[in-house]
Amino acid sequence: MNAIDMTVNDWNEYLIWEDNFIQELDKKESYVKPESEKTEEEKHISRLADVVYYQAKTLEPRITADISSIVENAKCMLLTTISPKTGSRVPSHVLKEKASIERKIIADSYAYSGDFEKASRGIRDSVRYTIIFNDEDYTQGVDGFLHQLENLGYYDIEVKNNWSTNKDDKKRTCQGINVKLKSRDGMYFEIQFHTPNSHDIKETNTRRLYRVIRDKNAPDFRRNQANNLRILLQSRVSAPDNIEEYRFISNNNSMRR
């Protein structure tokens, strides 16, 4: 059964289940064991997460200053929130929390045959930004933004264009452009480029669905329901003109590796 075949009652029943599931997930993810209760392996992962977190915390202000300087002179918006400490506006979710880094090290370690050190070194989104361009400015704006960062000394710019205008594309992910790149200090970080429409769909609808889809503890039929709804919602995102053809072309032929 796909998303279109499901009735209103089916979806109401799913959404009630999802709400309870996410609440329980939030409780588990917010819980951090006291150091005295951790196993030696958990302590090891915690130490690795400390290294990733404090590097990110140290280097983030300089990156944020560069990002903000470009935003000031571009037709875009940097997603921000009010800091509870200072009351000023700061980039939203810019620093991945240490507990989240620990979970990512564990999850990513499977790709490295259980090697937690390699998994920790492979984290590329401990610092993240969300930039929003209007549809008419999107393609040119993203390209100009990346070239300005390159001119400032940022390098290893890896662009993943997730836009798809095929509404039946079952592999369609979150619509937008995801970029991994290195700061001038050599730390990888991430920028997500959205339109108002693609960001709205992601934040108000699909973020919770992705949490269900990724959680192996959720029943398979619930994960399938979540994935079908994700595909349906992503098909409603309007894509900027000719965006599927966009590829970033570096102006720096001697980019550091």
C-alpha angles and dihedrals in degrees: 000000000000129000095267092054094054119100127230089256090052091054095043089053091048093048092051089051091046092052092055092043093052092048091055091044091052090053092052095044094048092052115097119186118234111252091247091060097050123104119234089258092052090049089051091052090047091055091050090049089051090058093050094044098048093046088053093046091050098048100035098084093059092047091047090052091054093045091048093049091056093045091054091062099036134079094249144088129237109219107242141173136197113270110232089210101050104015089230127118116266132173111283118252090348096151119051108228118248093243089053090050090052091052091048092050090053094045094045094045090078088069089055098048091260095310104147094185093058090045091053092049089050096059109117104169105059084119117040137176134189118211121187124203126181113250094254092052098036108097097039091039095054091047093049092046093054093046090052090053089049089052089054091056103268113141149173088058108188114187123196112191106203096174116124128172092191101105091196094054104130091191092054109132130187106323112244143068119286119199130192115191143153124253122226086265092057100254121134117231137165138243123190117201117203142167117231089257097048092046093048092052091048097048101038100036121009104041091077091043091056090052090056093044093051096045110094090196092067114094113264094239090054091050089050091050090050092049093050091051090047091055091049093050094045089053087063094060111106112226124218114249115283092352094139089066095055118119126168113239115195119227090203111081091178096056113161117249 
